[in-house]
């Protein structure tokens, strides 16, 4: 009778090890993601005239405006400052997320080496 493919006695040791490492990495990534979601980043624009705080869930949690930046004759500038501060806060959250994940994956880009 011909032998069927597969591994007699289960997975070879290094494959079993690889699976354990992958499961450990997945747990670490889930923990890091949860920590990132609880993190908040504040970014400013206009020399601090506008501050925007963003959560790790990419939600704006706070907007702070200095009185001198609120000019009814120049709404466009205020809009630009809010947009700039928000984009910077989002960029910083993404940067923190990428840094956290690359520490876990060891620079694998989030993928597994197989």
C-alpha positions in Angstrom: 0.0 0.0 0.0 1.3 3.5 -0.9 2.2 5.9 1.8 0.1 9.1 2.0 1.6 12.5 2.3 1.8 14.3 5.5 3.9 14.3 8.6 4.0 11.0 10.5 3.4 11.7 14.2 2.2 15.3 13.7 4.0 18.5 12.7 7.7 18.6 12.7 9.3 20.5 15.6 10.3 23.6 13.7 6.8 23.9 12.1 5.2 23.6 15.6 7.6 26.3 16.8 6.7 28.5 13.9 3.0 28.2 14.7 3.6 29.0 18.4 5.6 32.1 17.4 2.8 33.2 15.1 0.2 32.8 17.8 2.4 34.7 20.3 2.9 37.5 17.7 -0.8 37.7 17.1 -1.5 38.1 20.8 1.2 40.8 21.1 -0.3 42.6 18.1 -3.8 42.5 19.6 -2.5 43.9 22.9 -0.5 46.6 21.1 -3.6 47.5 19.1 -5.7 47.8 22.2 -3.1 50.0 23.8 -2.9 52.2 20.7 -6.7 52.6 20.7 -6.5 54.0 24.3 -3.7 56.4 23.3 -4.3 60.1 22.4 -2.1 62.4 20.3 -2.4 66.2 20.4 -1.0 68.2 17.5 -1.0 72.0 17.0 -1.0 74.4 14.1 -0.5 78.1 13.8 2.1 78.2 16.6 -0.3 76.5 19.0 -3.3 78.6 18.1 -5.2 75.5 17.1 -4.8 72.1 18.9 -6.5 68.9 17.9 -6.5 65.7 19.9 -7.1 62.4 18.2 -7.6 59.0 19.7 -5.9 55.8 18.5 -9.2 54.9 17.0 -8.8 57.9 14.6 -11.6 59.9 16.4 -11.2 63.6 17.2 -11.7 63.9 20.9 -10.8 67.6 21.5 -10.4 70.8 19.5 -8.9 73.8 21.3 -8.8 77.3 19.7 -7.0 80.4 20.9 -9.2 83.5 20.9 -6.9 85.4 18.6 -7.3 82.8 15.9 -11.1 83.2 15.8 -11.6 86.0 13.2 -15.0 86.2 11.6 -13.4 87.9 8.6 -10.9 85.1 8.1 -12.8 81.8 8.5 -10.7 80.2 5.8 -7.5 80.5 7.8 -9.1 78.9 10.9 -10.4 76.1 8.7 -6.9 75.5 7.3 -5.3 75.5 10.8 -7.9 73.0 12.1 -7.3 70.8 9.0 -3.5 71.0 9.4 -3.6 70.1 13.2 -6.0 67.2 12.5 -3.9 65.8 9.7 -0.7 66.1 11.8 -2.4 64.3 14.8 -3.6 61.5 12.5 -0.2 61.2 11.0 1.4 60.8 14.4 -1.2 58.2 15.4 -0.4 56.2 12.3 3.4 56.6 12.9 2.9 55.3 16.5 0.9 52.4 15.2 3.5 51.4 12.6 6.3 51.7 15.1 4.5 49.5 17.6 3.7 46.9 15.1 7.2 46.8 13.6 8.6 46.2 17.1 6.4 43.1 17.4 6.9 41.8 13.9 10.6 42.6 13.8 10.3 44.5 10.5 8.3 41.8 8.7 5.8 44.4 7.5 3.0 42.7 9.5 3.4 39.5 7.5 4.7 36.1 8.5 7.9 34.7 6.9 6.3 31.8 5.1 
